[in-house]
Structure formats: structure tokens, C-alpha cells
Amino acid sequence: MLDSLIVLSFNKLEVTRRCLSALVRASRFEGPSELIVVDNGSTDGSGEWLEQTLPRLGRAAGIEVRVIRNPGNVGCSTARNQGLALATGESVVFVDNDVSPCTSDWLGKLR
């Protein structure tokens, strides 16, 4: 089963980095998974980190990473819909950028 995780980002680089690093390193996936991150025009270096570092972390964990960078803040609903339009998973999970998984099997329990 392919899972699609969609995370929104707007500034708060350290919070976003902690969340996404934990998602790709500490999660157990039962099959192929994709992580779609929509950045709403961050100006604090978040966008650069998402494009340069996150894909490497994803590859190391076997997770496809796609990043959408909006030139400005288009709002949560529009950004979520942008991520959803790219999602190919049978299961779609929206994850806020200020959370981290507490257990490696959090996704299986949620599903």
C-alpha cells in the first residue's frame, strides 16, 4: 500500500526540520511511501532546506520526496489541495509540521 504524507511549511525552519527528519527516520512504512511538502513562501531558509537536504533524507529511508514551493502564502486549504493533487497513495495523511511521531508504527495504527 502506498501512503502519501502531506506536510505544509511556512517559515519555522527548526520546527519543520525536526518534524520531517523524524518522519523519514523514525517511521516504519509497510510499503512504498511518498512525502509531499508544500512550502508557502518561507523566507527563513526552509525552502532551501526542503529542496536540498530533505530529498537526501528521503532517499536514505526509501521515501520519495516532492517539494512544492509557492512564491507566497496561498493559505492552508490551497496548499493542502496542491499536495493532494500530487498524491498517488491509497492512503493520504495530512501531518502538521509541528508534530513528530512518538512510535515507529504510528502510521499503521492510524491506518
Helices and strands as residue ranges (DSSP letters): E 3-9, H 13-26, E 33-40, H 46-52, H 54-61, E 63-70, H 76-86, E 91-95, H 106-110
